[in-house]
Amino acid sequence: MGKKCIGCGIPLQNTDSKKDGYTPKDINGKEELYCQRCFRVSHYGEHSSSFLSREDYQKELQQWVSPKRLALAVFDIIDFEGSFQDDILDILREMDSIVVINKVDLIPGEKHPSEVANWVKGRLASEGISPLDIAIVSCKNNYGMNGVLRKIQHFYPNGVEVLVLGVTNVGKSSVINRLLGKNRVTVSKYPGTTLLSTMNEISGTNLCLIDTPGLIPEGRFSDLMIEEDQLRVIPSTEISRKTFKLEKDRCIVLGEFVKLRVLNEEEQRPIFSLYASQGVQFHETSLEKASLQKENENCLHLKKKQKFCKEIFTIAAGEELVWKGFAWLSVKRGPLHIEVEYPEGGDIVIRKAFIHPRRVSF
């Protein structure tokens, strides 16, 4: 086996700069090296992703699945549905696990970590999964990360190999770097950075982290967008929230990308809140003026021409309708009857409310 990039795990070579794993440095020495791609991603923020197929991802991951190892699964609390994928859940049914819930700092308002943990525990239980523990963290602020290490050492005092897994954009590489205490694994805001699995020991412990490639999940609206707009919808700060009480046939347009139309009769006016990244603009308008893909500064652009679908949903009070990888709405007073127009390829789900809208008066 030749030397591998310590950032993405790809075998290194210094003969062809146009192929993966290229480095201009001598690969025969003892120095640990990054490939040119990872160096540019880390130092200049360049985007250069190489995606694994779902089959290649499963093959890469399965070689590490073992009851002798611990699974450390990272989920994004802001895009929980987009990161709650069957490929990850299947492994959690096979292995002992600790579940890490990242990006808690982006939740609007105050929500106690125990509330988040209980909500996640319920979702996992519905899938027949009972982890050893759940850690609520913010890699950005280093909140809760010491607790992750303590949890692993509590259950495995003699050490263990830890299989770290998750979909793209959940902060998996950031979790690993926090646990290692150094920026070793390549972190990027673009998906597809880690190409092959890499192993790293946590200094001063008998723990070894196995960093696996991030799965490109199915059904995320963000993955339908051009790369520039993906960055707008993946939040880096506290997400936006706005509450509505609309009459029949009033519409809300999100980023000129998704449109919802209220179908409730006048005497049944519901109250609901919308949540999305601050980069996603949503505005109320009339049915006559509501249109999608209207070119302006708010418009989110599709990678390719896409068919738009219309679907009717009924969401009860205490439930949320979620556009995976994009936004969600939470119903305070319902039911809410809406028609949703959206690009084909994105998934919409209804779930028990994670965030209950604040008490408002109209």
C-alpha positions, 0 to 999 in steps of 0.5 A, a space after each residue: 500500500 502506498 502513502 495516502 492523503 491524511 485529509 481525504 484518504 486517497 492514495 497519493 501520486 506525483 505523476 499526474 496533476 489532473 488525477 486524484 491524489 496528486 501532490 508535488 511533494 516526494 511521497 516516499 519520505 516520512 512526512 505526512 502529506 495532503 493531496 493538492 486537492 485537500 491542500 487547496 480546499 483547506 487553505 483557499 476554500 476551493 471546491 473540488 469534490 469527487 463523489 462516490 456512487 451509492 454502491 461504492 459508498 456501501 462497499 467502502 463502509 461495509 469493510 469497517 462494519 464489525 461488532 468489535 468496533 463502535 459506531 459514532 453516527 453524526 446527524 445534523 439537527 437542522 437538517 435531521 431528515 436529510 441526514 437520517 438515511 437508511 444506509 446509516 440506520 442499517 449500520 446502527 442496527 448492527 453495531 453498538 453506537 453513540 449518536 452525535 447531534 451536531 449544529 445545536 447552536 443553529 437552533 433558534 431561541 432556547 431549547 435545552 439539550 435534554 429536549 433535543 436528546 429525547 426527541 432524537 431518542 424517540 426517532 431512533 426508537 421508531 427505527 428499532 435503534 437504541 444507542 449507548 448514548 446521545 451527545 448534543 454538540 456544536 463543533 463550531 463552538 466546541 460545545 459538548 465535544 469533551 463529553 463525546 470523548 468521555 462517553 466513548 471512554 466510559 463504555 470502552 475503558 480499554 479502548 476501541 476503534 470508532 467508525 465515524 459515519 454520516 451523510 455529507 454536510 453534517 460536520 463529520 470531519 469537524 467532529 473528528 478534528 475536535 476529537 483529535 485536537 487538531 485540524 487533520 481531516 479536510 473540512 469543506 463546506 462542499 460535499 464529497 471531500 473525503 474519498 476513502 476511509 482514513 484512520 487516526 489515533 487520538 493522542 494520549 488515548 487507546 482510541 482510533 477514529 475511522 473517518 469514512 466518506 460522507 454519503 450523498 443522501 437521496 431527496 435533499 432539495 439542496 442537492 438539486 441546486 447549483 453549488 453557489 446556492 447550496 451554500 446559501 441554504 446550508 445554514 452557518 448561523 442561527 436559522 431564520 423563523 417567521 410566523 404566519 396566519 394566512 387566509 385562503 389562497 394566500 401564498 408563500 414563496 421560498 427562494 423562488 424555489 418552493 411555493 405553498 398555498 393555503 387551502 383552509 377556509 376563512 374560519 379555519 385560519 391556521 398559525 404556523 412558523 417557517 424555518 430556513 437558513 438566513 440565505 433563503 428568502 421567503 415572502 407572502 404574496 397573492 396566488 396571482 403573483 406567486 411564481 417559481 424560478 423568477 429571476 431575481 436576487 432571491 432566486 435559488 437555481 436548479 442544476 438542471 431543468 427540472 419538472 415541478 410537482 404539486 401536492 396537497 398536505 394536511 399538517 396537524 397542530 404539533 406537527 412539522 412539514 419538512 423539505 429535506 435539506 432546505 426548510 420546514 414549517 411547524 404548525 401551532 394552530 391547525 390543521 393546516 391544509 396547503 398545496 405545495 409546488 416544488 421541484 421533482 427529486 426533493 423529498 417532503 415528510 411530516 414529523 412530530 414537531 421538533 420546535 414548537 412555535 412561540 406563542 403569538 397573537 394576531 
